[in-house]
Amino acid sequence: MTKIKTTLFNVILFILAIITVIPFVWMLISSFAPNSEIVKIGGSFWPGQFTLNNYVNIQENFNFMRMFANSLFIAVTTTVIIIYTSALIGFVFAKFKFKGNNLLFSIVLSTMMIPWAVTIIPKYEMMMDFGWLNTYTSLIVPSMISAFGIFMFRQSISQISDEMLEAARVDGASDWFIFHKIILPMSRNTISSLAIFQFLWSWEDFLWPYLMINDQSKQLLPVGLRLFNGQYGTDYGGLFAATSISIIPVIIIYLIFQKQFIAGIQSGTGK
């Protein structure tokens, strides 16, 4: 009976996976089709004519690789900074006992309840006052601290034995040494999980770069994809080609961190 349930469960998961993957497969196949084939009424899943012009045109007409490189720089930079600051602050909240610790941590968590859209106007005015409009500073600095990341690291680091840290202090290790040589290596699963989430959020962010960056040479990929929507029509072939390339970094990040990511989820579930 258990074997039948397991088999049925796997079949259901397989069907759901197929349903999820089919749109991406169709998009990838359509990226090699002329626009006329994509918009044709009654067209087939497989286009009648395959072409590489869509991939060639996105670079010639929209400077796609420049926007791709811009997005990659911002996503990697913000992800690395957030992982480090979240781990450091989470370490402080988890292992340093001081008056107001829980209250301050509660205030940090409460910021997760505030809708992001509410902060757009104040942040926009601050960027104007600082003279940071049309600079990458306006994209990086407001993203340096993540309440979600602090929460993840605080919960993870709390599971590390206090006796181990005290033994390191007895041996003469400073708090900075403990953080870099003990805490970070033992937080690989949390680092991997946050890296996947944060990279994906940064890579797909549209509204804030759209408000901050005016120079097309500095523009990020999510905003650049709007260029395929013209006044009288949409270049679906170019849009699908650009989107197909844009999901490659996300897939690579997941493949790199998937083992630690799954281990972190399983560990959190067990606890």
Residue, then its C-alpha position, 0 to 999 in steps of 0.5 A: m500500500t505504501k509503495i502504491k501511494t509513493t508511486l501515485f505521489n511521484v506520478i502527480l509530481f511528474i505531471l505538475a513538473i511537466i505542466t510547469v516546464i512546458p511554457f519554458v520549453w515553448m518559449l525556448i523553441s519560439s525564440f528560434a522562430p520568426n515573429s510571424e510564426i509566433v503570432k500566427i493563428g493556429g500555429s503549431f508547437w514547433p515552428g515551421q522555420f528556425t532562425l538565429n536572427n532573434y539572438v543576433n538582433i537583440q544585440e544589434n538593436f538593443n545592446f542586450m549584452r551590456m544590459f545583461a552585464n549590468s544586471l549581473f554586476i548589480a545582482v552579484t554585488t547586492t547578493v554578496i553584500i546582503i549575505y555578509t551583513s545578514a550573517l554579521i548582524g544575525f551573529v550579533f543577535a544570536k550570540f551576544k546577549f545585551k539589553g534590548n536584544n529581543l526588542l531590537f530584533s523584533i523591530v528588524l522583523s517588523t520591517m518585513m511587514i511594511p509593503w515595499a511600495v510604501t517606501i518608494i517615495p521616501k527612498y526616491e527623495m533620499m536618492m535625489d537629495f544624495g545626488w545618486l540618481n542614475t548611479y548604481t549606488s542608488l541600487i546597491v546602498p538601499s539593498m545592503i541590509s535584509a531583514f529576511g536575511i538577518f532572520m535566517f542567519r539568526q535562526s541558523i547561528s542560534q543552533i551553533s553550540d555556545e561551548m564551541l565559541e567559548a572554547a575558541r575565545v579561551d584559545g585567544a580567538s577574537d569575535w571577528f576570527i570566530f565570525h569568519k573562521i567558525i560561523l561563516p563556514m558552519s552557515r553554508n546551507t543558510i548562505s546558499s539559501l539566501a544566495i538563491f533567493q537574493f540573486l533571484w530578487s535582484w535579478e528580477d527587480f524592475l521598478w526600482p531600477y526603472l525609477m533610478i536609472n535613466d541612461q540606457s547604457k546603465q540600464l538593467l535587463p528587466v527594464g531593457l526587456r520593455l524595449f521589445n514592446g513597441q507602439y504598434g506591436t511586440d517583437y516576441g521572437g526577440l523577447f523570447a530570445a532575451t528572456s531565454i538568455s536571462i534565465i541562464p544565471v538563475i539556473i546556474i546559481y541554483l545548480i551551484f547551491q542546490k545541495q546546500f539549499i536542499a540540506g538547509i530546508q531539510s535541516g530547518t524542517g527537522k528542527 
